Amino acid sequence: MIDDFKIDKSLQEKAPEDGDRLRSLSEVHSSISVPEGAGFWKKMAAFAGPGLMVAVGYIDPGNWATDIEGGSRFGYTLLSVILISNLFAMLLQHLSLKLGIASGRDLAQACRDYYSRPVSFVLWVLSEIAIAATDLAEVIGSAIALNLLFGLPLPVGVLFTAFDVLLVLYFQQKGFRIIESIVAGLMGIILLSFLYEMIVSQPSLAGIMGGLLPKKEIVTDPGMLYIAIGILGATVMPHNLYLHSSIVQTRNFRKDDEGKRTAIKFATIDSTVSLALAFFINGSILILAATAFHANGHFEIADITDAYHLLDPVLGVSLAGIFFALALLASGQSSTLTGTLAGQIVMEGFLNIRLKPWVRRLLTRGIAIIPALIVSSLYGERGTAELLVLSQVILSLQLSFAVVPLVFFTSNSQIMGRFANSRALTAISWVIALIIIGLNGYLLFNTFTA
């Protein structure tokens, strides 16, 4: 499989010069200035933002479904999977931002530049499937939250999420910083909501510490492995690798080696801190399910709606369910914003087409709205939890097709120059890629031989 993704040397020689290629997110490319000669914190403030936009993809409603089911069925055991997945994510997002900064190309553009047309086309199709699976989870999650908070029917809630297209169009005209600020505000709502949930649920500290240590049952128990791979797919998101390699290019840093080195340094700090916050939130969801449900004999809670209705009576407080639903709504809306941008990046990068922003956004949003509307109309509240978990397993299966090219590109000195991965980093990256491929192969084998 890996051999199929080796770079076509003849195409590599024909890689487009700077003046001949479409810039990633051209309308906001290099639109945010970075102060020269400023101190650490001023530069950090200039580079802060893309990390949070990536992090919200790691706490989208698909994560909620897998984390709730994992916590209710297996207690704190799968907390170690969230930790390991988050460490994988930190490294892979570092590679992604480094590709964008060092080469000036996002991951989709690099695939188009350096792979043959058939391979590039297959990767484009797979990335669109991954984005559709991501958007489906986000749209359904937002619709569920609107139903829980305001009683809106699910199909109406799905249609309501279409307005994020208009929001992106409106605010992006006022600057990319506005979109980053909106996402940061929604992230703050989620963070505060789960701080409250942790305080009122009073989880077992010993249980949490034990859950952070991996156990062999995670691999040997088929049910646990299925949820674990779903958590991996929900945590390390394929579309985030495309997204991050593009949005780091919104910063107007110097394009010499020193400028790129500084940009990689600050972008990595931004990414790592943001993903640490995402780990806290993801871990909190599983801990909440383990404390409120598993510890009280509710082992089959996989539905977000059931979790919402059970939280207040089980925990004995009146606001736990409301904060839970409010965080879910903020999660869905923030991740649909970034998912829409990822759809634009993938479409532009692989197809090298120029479309008006509103056309691009309607196309990418329509890919999610239409199937979500059909599913919500046919299944209603029941069955959406299984669909959310399944969407995360699909994402995990697609993940290899984004990770393998990313490792190839960032390890190639002809593409990355002096910023190519060291031998140690290359080895670690390939180990992670092989773990992902191996787990997915194991899942497929068990699925079709069961």
C-alpha positions as CSV (number, residue, x, y, z in Angstrom):
1,M,0.0,0.0,0.0
2,I,2.7,2.5,1.0
3,D,4.5,1.9,-2.4
4,D,1.4,3.3,-4.2
5,F,2.0,6.6,-2.5
6,K,5.6,7.1,-3.5
7,I,6.2,10.4,-5.2
8,D,6.2,10.4,-9.0
9,K,9.7,11.7,-9.8
10,S,8.8,13.0,-13.2
11,L,5.9,15.0,-11.6
12,Q,8.2,16.2,-8.9
13,E,10.5,17.8,-11.4
14,K,7.5,19.6,-12.9
15,A,6.2,21.0,-9.6
16,P,4.8,24.4,-10.3
17,E,6.8,27.5,-9.6
18,D,5.5,30.1,-7.1
19,G,4.1,32.3,-9.8
20,D,2.2,29.6,-11.5
21,R,0.2,28.1,-8.7
22,L,-3.0,28.9,-6.9
23,R,-2.4,29.9,-3.3
24,S,-4.2,28.0,-0.5
25,L,-7.3,30.0,0.7
26,S,-6.1,32.8,-1.6
27,E,-8.6,35.3,-0.3
28,V,-7.0,35.3,3.2
29,H,-3.5,34.1,2.3
30,S,-0.8,36.0,4.3
31,S,-3.5,38.4,5.5
32,I,-2.5,38.4,9.2
33,S,0.7,40.3,9.9
34,V,3.5,39.0,12.2
35,P,5.4,41.8,14.0
36,E,9.1,41.8,13.2
37,G,11.5,42.1,16.2
38,A,8.6,41.7,18.7
39,G,8.9,39.7,22.0
40,F,7.8,36.2,22.5
41,W,4.2,36.9,23.6
42,K,3.5,39.4,20.8
43,K,4.6,36.9,18.3
44,M,2.7,34.1,20.0
45,A,-0.4,36.2,19.9
46,A,0.1,36.7,16.1
47,F,0.4,33.0,15.5
48,A,-2.3,31.9,17.9
49,G,-5.6,30.8,16.3
50,P,-5.1,28.1,13.8
51,G,-4.4,25.6,16.6
52,L,-7.8,26.2,18.1
53,M,-9.5,25.9,14.7
54,V,-7.9,22.5,14.3
55,A,-8.7,21.5,17.9
56,V,-12.4,22.0,17.6
57,G,-12.4,19.2,15.0
58,Y,-11.1,16.9,17.7
59,I,-14.1,17.6,20.0
60,D,-16.9,17.4,17.4
61,P,-20.1,15.5,18.1
62,G,-18.7,12.3,16.6
63,N,-16.2,12.3,19.5
64,W,-19.1,12.7,21.9
65,A,-20.8,9.5,20.6
66,T,-17.7,7.4,20.8
67,D,-16.6,8.8,24.2
68,I,-20.0,8.4,25.8
69,E,-20.3,4.8,24.6
70,G,-16.7,4.0,25.6
71,G,-17.2,5.5,29.1
72,S,-20.6,3.9,29.7
73,R,-19.6,0.4,28.6
74,F,-16.0,0.2,29.8
75,G,-15.6,2.9,32.5
76,Y,-12.3,4.7,32.5
77,T,-10.4,2.0,30.5
78,L,-10.4,3.7,27.1
79,L,-9.1,7.0,28.5
80,S,-5.6,5.7,27.5
81,V,-6.8,5.5,23.9
82,I,-7.8,9.2,24.0
83,L,-4.4,10.1,25.4
84,I,-2.5,8.1,22.8
85,S,-4.7,9.4,20.0
86,N,-4.1,12.9,21.2
87,L,-0.3,12.4,21.2
88,F,-0.6,11.0,17.7
89,A,-2.6,14.1,16.7
90,M,0.0,16.5,18.2
91,L,2.8,15.0,16.1
92,L,0.7,14.7,12.9
93,Q,-0.6,18.3,13.2
94,H,3.0,19.4,13.6
95,L,3.9,17.7,10.4
96,S,0.9,19.3,8.7
97,L,1.7,22.9,9.8
98,K,5.4,22.3,8.9
99,L,4.4,21.2,5.4
100,G,2.3,24.4,4.9
101,I,4.9,26.8,6.2
102,A,8.1,25.2,4.7
103,S,6.7,24.3,1.2
104,G,4.0,27.0,0.9
105,R,1.6,24.2,-0.2
106,D,-1.2,22.6,1.7
107,L,-1.6,18.8,1.8
108,A,-4.1,18.7,-1.0
109,Q,-2.0,20.9,-3.3
110,A,1.1,18.8,-2.5
111,C,-0.8,15.6,-3.5
112,R,-1.8,17.2,-6.8
113,D,1.7,18.5,-7.4
114,Y,3.7,15.3,-6.7
115,Y,1.4,12.3,-7.4
116,S,0.2,11.0,-10.7
117,R,-3.3,12.0,-11.7
118,P,-5.0,8.6,-10.9
119,V,-3.5,8.5,-7.4
120,S,-4.4,12.2,-6.8
121,F,-8.0,11.6,-7.9
122,V,-8.4,8.6,-5.6
123,L,-7.0,10.6,-2.7
124,W,-9.4,13.4,-3.5
125,V,-12.4,11.1,-3.5
126,L,-11.3,9.6,-0.2
127,S,-10.8,13.0,1.4
128,E,-14.3,14.1,0.3
129,I,-15.7,10.9,1.9
130,A,-13.9,11.8,5.1
131,I,-15.2,15.3,5.0
132,A,-18.8,14.1,4.4
133,A,-18.5,11.7,7.3
134,T,-17.2,14.5,9.5
135,D,-19.9,17.0,8.4
136,L,-22.6,14.4,8.9
137,A,-21.6,13.9,12.5
138,E,-21.3,17.7,13.1
139,V,-24.6,18.5,11.5
140,I,-26.5,15.8,13.4
141,G,-24.8,16.7,16.6
142,S,-25.9,20.4,16.2
143,A,-29.4,19.3,15.3
144,I,-29.6,17.1,18.4
145,A,-28.4,20.0,20.6
146,L,-31.0,22.3,19.2
147,N,-33.7,19.6,19.8
148,L,-32.6,19.2,23.4
149,L,-32.3,22.9,24.2
150,F,-35.2,24.3,22.2
151,G,-37.3,21.4,21.1
152,L,-36.6,21.9,17.4
153,P,-37.4,18.8,15.3
154,L,-34.2,17.2,14.0
155,P,-34.8,18.0,10.3
156,V,-35.4,21.6,11.2
157,G,-32.2,21.6,13.2
158,V,-30.2,20.2,10.3
159,L,-31.5,23.0,8.0
160,F,-30.6,25.5,10.6
161,T,-26.9,24.4,10.5
162,A,-26.8,25.6,6.8
163,F,-26.6,29.2,8.1
164,D,-23.0,28.6,9.0
165,V,-22.2,29.0,5.3
166,L,-23.5,32.5,5.4
167,L,-21.6,33.2,8.6
168,V,-18.3,32.1,7.2
169,L,-18.9,34.2,4.0
170,Y,-19.8,37.3,6.0
171,F,-17.1,37.2,8.6
172,Q,-14.3,36.1,6.3
173,Q,-14.9,39.3,4.4
174,K,-14.0,41.1,7.6
175,G,-10.8,39.1,8.1
176,F,-9.7,35.6,9.1
177,R,-9.1,36.7,12.6
178,I,-12.9,37.2,13.1
179,I,-13.5,33.5,12.3
180,E,-10.7,32.5,14.6
181,S,-12.2,34.6,17.4
182,I,-15.7,33.0,16.9
183,V,-14.2,29.5,17.1
184,A,-12.2,30.5,20.2
185,G,-15.3,31.8,21.9
186,L,-17.2,28.6,21.1
187,M,-14.2,26.6,22.4
188,G,-14.4,28.6,25.6
189,I,-18.1,27.7,26.1
190,I,-17.3,24.0,25.7
191,L,-14.3,24.2,28.1
192,L,-16.3,26.0,30.8
193,S,-19.2,23.6,30.5
194,F,-17.0,20.6,31.1
195,L,-15.2,22.2,34.0
196,Y,-18.7,22.5,35.6
197,E,-19.5,18.8,34.7
198,M,-16.2,17.6,36.3
199,I,-16.9,19.6,39.5
200,V,-20.5,18.2,39.9
201,S,-19.7,14.6,38.8
202,Q,-16.8,14.2,41.2
203,P,-15.0,11.4,39.3
204,S,-12.6,8.9,40.8
205,L,-9.0,10.2,40.7
206,A,-7.7,6.7,41.0
207,G,-10.0,5.5,38.2
208,I,-8.7,8.3,36.0
209,M,-5.1,7.6,36.7
210,G,-5.7,3.9,36.1
211,G,-7.5,4.6,32.8
212,L,-4.5,6.6,31.5
213,L,-2.5,3.3,31.5
214,P,-3.1,1.1,28.3
215,K,-4.5,-2.3,28.9
216,K,-4.3,-5.4,26.7
217,E,-8.1,-5.9,26.8
218,I,-8.4,-2.9,24.5
219,V,-6.9,-5.0,21.6
220,T,-8.2,-8.4,22.6
221,D,-11.9,-7.4,23.2
222,P,-13.6,-6.9,19.8
223,G,-16.2,-4.6,21.2
224,M,-13.6,-2.5,23.0
225,L,-11.4,-2.4,20.0
226,Y,-14.3,-1.2,17.8
227,I,-14.9,1.7,20.1
228,A,-11.2,2.4,20.4
229,I,-10.7,2.6,16.7
230,G,-13.8,4.9,16.6
231,I,-12.1,7.1,19.2
232,L,-8.9,7.1,17.1
233,G,-10.9,8.1,14.0
234,A,-12.7,10.8,16.0
235,T,-9.5,12.2,17.5
236,V,-7.1,12.2,14.6
237,M,-9.2,13.8,11.9
238,P,-8.1,13.4,8.2
239,H,-9.6,16.7,7.2
240,N,-7.6,18.5,10.0
241,L,-4.4,17.5,8.3
242,Y,-5.6,19.3,5.1
243,L,-7.0,22.2,7.1
244,H,-3.9,23.0,9.2
245,S,-1.5,22.9,6.3
246,S,-3.5,25.7,4.7
247,I,-4.6,28.0,7.5
248,V,-1.1,28.4,8.9
249,Q,-0.4,30.2,5.6
250,T,-2.8,33.0,6.6
251,R,0.2,34.5,8.6
252,N,2.4,36.9,6.8
253,F,5.8,35.7,8.0
254,R,9.1,36.1,6.3
255,K,9.6,33.4,3.7
256,D,13.3,32.9,4.3
257,D,14.7,30.1,6.4
258,E,14.7,32.1,9.6
259,G,11.2,33.3,9.1
260,K,9.9,29.8,8.4
261,R,11.8,28.4,11.5
262,T,10.1,31.0,13.7
263,A,6.7,30.3,12.1
264,I,7.0,26.6,12.7
265,K,8.1,27.1,16.3
266,F,5.1,29.4,17.2
267,A,2.6,27.4,15.2
268,T,3.7,24.2,16.9
269,I,3.2,25.8,20.3
270,D,-0.2,27.1,19.3
271,S,-1.2,23.6,18.0
272,T,0.1,21.6,21.0
273,V,-1.5,23.8,23.6
274,S,-4.8,23.8,21.7
275,L,-4.8,20.0,21.4
276,A,-4.1,19.7,25.1
277,L,-7.3,21.6,25.7
278,A,-9.0,19.2,23.3
279,F,-7.7,16.2,25.3
280,F,-9.1,17.7,28.5
281,I,-12.5,18.0,26.8
282,N,-12.5,14.6,25.2
283,G,-11.3,13.0,28.4
284,S,-14.0,14.8,30.3
285,I,-16.7,13.4,28.1
286,L,-15.5,9.8,28.7
287,I,-14.9,10.5,32.4
288,L,-18.4,12.0,32.8
289,A,-19.9,8.9,31.1
290,A,-17.9,6.5,33.2
291,T,-18.8,8.4,36.5
292,A,-22.4,9.1,35.8
293,F,-23.4,6.0,33.8
294,H,-21.0,3.1,34.1
295,A,-20.5,3.5,37.9
296,N,-24.3,3.5,38.3
297,G,-25.0,0.4,36.2
298,H,-26.0,2.2,33.0
299,F,-23.7,0.3,30.6
300,E,-25.5,0.8,27.3
301,I,-25.7,4.6,27.1
302,A,-24.5,5.4,23.5
303,D,-27.2,7.9,22.6
304,I,-26.4,11.6,23.2
305,T,-30.1,12.2,23.9
306,D,-30.3,9.5,26.6
307,A,-27.1,10.9,28.2
308,Y,-28.7,14.3,28.3
309,H,-31.9,13.1,30.0
310,L,-30.0,10.9,32.5
311,L,-27.4,13.4,33.7
312,D,-29.5,15.5,36.0
313,P,-31.2,12.6,37.9
314,V,-28.0,10.5,38.1
315,L,-25.8,13.4,39.3
316,G,-28.6,15.0,41.4
317,V,-28.1,18.5,39.9
318,S,-30.4,20.6,37.7
319,L,-28.0,22.2,35.2
320,A,-25.7,19.3,34.2
321,G,-28.0,18.4,31.2
322,I,-28.3,22.0,30.0
323,F,-24.5,22.6,30.1
324,F,-24.0,19.3,28.3
325,A,-26.4,20.3,25.5
326,L,-24.9,23.8,25.3
327,A,-21.4,22.4,24.9
328,L,-22.7,20.0,22.3
329,L,-24.2,22.9,20.3
330,A,-21.0,24.9,20.5
331,S,-19.0,21.9,19.5
332,G,-21.2,21.2,16.4
333,Q,-21.3,24.8,15.2
334,S,-17.6,25.4,15.7
335,S,-16.6,22.2,13.9
336,T,-19.0,22.8,11.0
337,L,-17.2,26.2,10.4
338,T,-13.8,24.5,10.2
339,G,-15.2,21.6,8.2
340,T,-16.6,23.9,5.6
341,L,-13.1,25.5,5.3
342,A,-11.6,22.1,5.0
343,G,-14.0,21.3,2.2
344,Q,-12.9,24.4,0.3
345,I,-9.2,23.6,0.8
346,V,-9.6,20.0,-0.5
347,M,-11.7,21.0,-3.5
348,E,-9.3,23.8,-4.5
349,G,-6.1,21.9,-3.7
350,F,-6.9,18.6,-5.5
351,L,-8.9,20.1,-8.5
352,N,-7.0,23.4,-8.8
353,I,-10.2,25.2,-9.6
354,R,-11.3,28.7,-8.9
355,L,-14.9,29.1,-7.8
356,K,-16.6,32.0,-6.1
357,P,-16.6,31.6,-2.3
358,W,-20.3,31.2,-1.9
359,V,-20.4,28.5,-4.6
360,R,-17.6,26.5,-2.9
361,R,-19.2,26.8,0.5
362,L,-22.7,25.7,-0.8
363,L,-21.2,22.7,-2.5
364,T,-19.2,21.5,0.5
365,R,-22.1,22.2,2.9
366,G,-24.6,20.5,0.7
367,I,-22.5,17.3,0.8
368,A,-23.3,17.2,4.6
369,I,-26.8,18.8,4.7
370,I,-28.5,16.5,2.2
371,P,-27.6,13.1,3.8
372,A,-28.0,14.5,7.3
373,L,-31.5,15.7,6.4
374,I,-32.4,12.2,5.0
375,V,-31.0,10.4,8.0
376,S,-32.7,12.6,10.5
377,S,-36.0,12.4,8.7
378,L,-35.9,8.6,8.4
379,Y,-34.4,7.6,11.8
380,G,-35.3,10.5,14.1
381,E,-33.6,10.4,17.5
382,R,-33.1,6.6,17.5
383,G,-30.2,5.2,15.6
384,T,-28.3,8.5,15.3
385,A,-25.8,7.4,18.0
386,E,-24.8,4.3,16.0
387,L,-24.5,6.4,12.9
388,L,-22.3,8.9,14.7
389,V,-20.0,6.1,15.9
390,L,-20.0,4.5,12.4
391,S,-19.0,7.9,10.9
392,Q,-15.9,8.0,13.2
393,V,-14.9,4.5,12.2
394,I,-15.2,5.6,8.5
395,L,-12.9,8.5,9.4
396,S,-10.4,6.2,10.9
397,L,-10.4,4.0,7.8
398,Q,-9.7,7.1,5.7
399,L,-7.0,8.4,8.0
400,S,-4.2,6.3,6.5
401,F,-4.7,8.0,3.1
402,A,-3.9,11.4,4.6
403,V,-1.2,10.3,7.0
404,V,0.9,8.4,4.5
405,P,1.3,11.2,2.0
406,L,1.9,13.7,4.8
407,V,4.8,11.7,6.2
408,F,6.2,11.2,2.7
409,F,6.1,14.9,1.9
410,T,7.5,16.1,5.2
411,S,10.4,13.6,5.0
412,N,11.4,14.7,1.5
413,S,14.2,17.3,1.5
414,Q,13.4,18.3,-2.1
415,I,10.0,19.5,-1.0
416,M,10.8,20.6,2.5
417,G,14.4,21.8,2.1
418,R,16.2,22.0,5.4
419,F,12.9,21.5,7.3
420,A,12.5,17.9,6.2
421,N,11.9,15.5,9.1
422,S,14.9,14.2,10.9
423,R,15.6,10.4,10.8
424,A,14.2,10.0,14.3
425,L,11.0,12.0,13.5
426,T,10.6,10.1,10.3
427,A,10.9,6.8,12.1
428,I,8.3,7.8,14.8
429,S,5.9,9.1,12.1
430,W,6.1,5.9,10.2
431,V,5.5,3.9,13.4
432,I,2.3,5.9,14.0
433,A,1.2,5.5,10.3
434,L,1.8,1.7,10.6
435,I,-0.2,1.5,13.8
436,I,-3.1,3.3,12.2
437,I,-2.9,1.1,9.1
438,G,-2.6,-2.1,11.3
439,L,-5.6,-1.2,13.5
440,N,-7.7,-0.4,10.6
441,G,-6.8,-3.7,8.8
442,Y,-7.6,-5.6,12.0
443,L,-11.0,-3.9,12.2
444,L,-11.8,-4.7,8.6
445,F,-10.7,-8.4,9.1
446,N,-12.9,-8.8,12.1
447,T,-15.8,-7.0,10.5
448,F,-15.9,-9.3,7.4
449,T,-15.0,-12.6,9.2
450,A,-17.3,-12.2,12.1
